[in-house]
Amino acid sequence: LNELICGSNPLGEVDLSNNTALTSLSIGSSQLTSLDLSNNTSLTSLICHLNGLTSLDVSANTALTTITCRDNNLTELVLSNNTALTNLWCYGNQLTSLDVSSNTALTFLDCYENQFTSLDVSSNTALNDLRCGSNQLTSLDVSSNTALTFLDCYDNQLTALDVSSNTALEVLHCNDNQLTSLDVSSHTALNELYCNNNLLTYLNMRNGLTDQYTEGSTTNNSLTCIEVLDPAWATANWTSSNGNIDIDAGVTFDVICGAEAQTHWYVATTGSDASGSGTLASPLATIQTGINATTEDDTVSVAAGTYT
């Protein structure tokens, strides 16, 4: 026997001690309170979600690539021997910590609804999907996780989130934290952004995206202005009543918020639309963005060069 599927049964215990050739075990939605896998050293896939497990020892199961142990009563999960692990679902437990430093092959990690105060994913450079919402995280460093396309860290206690290294992000959920600023200006693949229910006073969305966004929300913050490259388009399409992104009523859009007194704008091929301030020392990169930043009677100076 190398595959056993016996989930959704009222099993209170199971004896697998003689099934040493087992490579795949699916025993979710049962009534297990313990599971002995010490003899099943060939296991590559383990699905044991929705049981009553209080502990899970996978130290002998070094070939595991997938573990789904979500929605149990686990208070500890030791994965130091599971270096082949690529996918881990451990959400909905009572874990106060999770050490994944040995699991450098991880591409998917879902650990939301636990009790973490910290999570170190600096060794997990292959991660493309990280879901760590509904914990008690006060900080999260994802600077090493440049392959991330999906990041969900909602409902924590984060006061800052630097995603400048995560330019491949397509989905970002960081709502219900304590963030005061957020910069997604480098994220040209982004199509879903939820940063609502924070303390944001600054939001830089100068990534050039418009209708690429499929959904999102910036509501319930302290925002009065959001930075975008095309304020006219955003004003017409992103409001509290239309468009794919919910914006609080009264929030305005500008290329550079708070620059109303600036009347002279500078553009250069060495500039940046994402982070430039439109000054001589920090010019914008495109003529159109320079025009978008202006109000009536402003001046735009364009340095010599080729512009598209």
Phi, psi and omega in degrees: 000121177243351176221131180228121177240110183218029180286174179057042176228158180278046181285127177264339177202160179211137181253111181246016188296333181265357184264064187287345180268000184298127177248338182222126180230124176236109185221038181284165176055049177237204183234032182288138171249349176209157181208115181262114181243018187295334180265357186259062188284352179266358182303130172247338181225128180230120178237111183221034183289163175054054170237200177241033184293131175258346176210157179210114181258111179243023183295333180272352188258065189286349179270355183302130172250337181226129173231125172240100181236028183294159173054054169237203178239035184290134174253350180209143176216109182261122186237017187296335179269353188262063186286348178271356186298129178244333183226128182223120171247109180228023183287162177072036176241201180236034182289131176263348176204161178210118180258110179244022183294334179272351187261064188286350178271356182304129172247338182225126178222117177239107184231027184288166181058052168235208184228034180292144166253346177209156178209118182258111178244022183294335179273351188262065187287348178271354183302128170243353179218114180233122180233107185227030181290167177055048170239207180233035183292133175258346176207158179208117181257111179244023183294335179272351188260064187287348180271358183300129170247342182225121178227119178235108181232033184294160172056054171235205179235035183289133176257347178208151177211113180259111179246023183296335179273352188254058187285352177272359183303131173253330181228129177225117174243108178230025181291161176060049172233206180234033182292140176253342177211154179208132181237113176241029185292339181265004190258082185278353177262357186295131175231358180213122182222118173240112177229023180290162177060048172238202177240030187299130168246350181221128176221114179259108177246033182280057179254002177083002183276144177232263183280007173293332178294126178267331178193163178162174180204139174240015189286165177059049171236192177251029183283140168245340183210143176239134181275125177220163180279336181232083183301324182296317179296315181297319180298322182282334190242339180245097176225181179288349186240351178212171181086175184269349180242129178279126179237136178299143176301137178094345177285131181255174180234142176206158175296315177227110181290141177082011182252029184301330182281348182283127182242352181235123184242143183240139179232136178210153179295342178269001183277187181218125174286333183284322186232352180293149179260359179080012177266172178298322181283336183220073187285164170278171188256336183233149181297319182298320178294323176300317178295317181298333182281344188279159164241180187303134177075007175287162179244139175242120177257127184246121178289155179300142180156178179257125183241147178250000000 
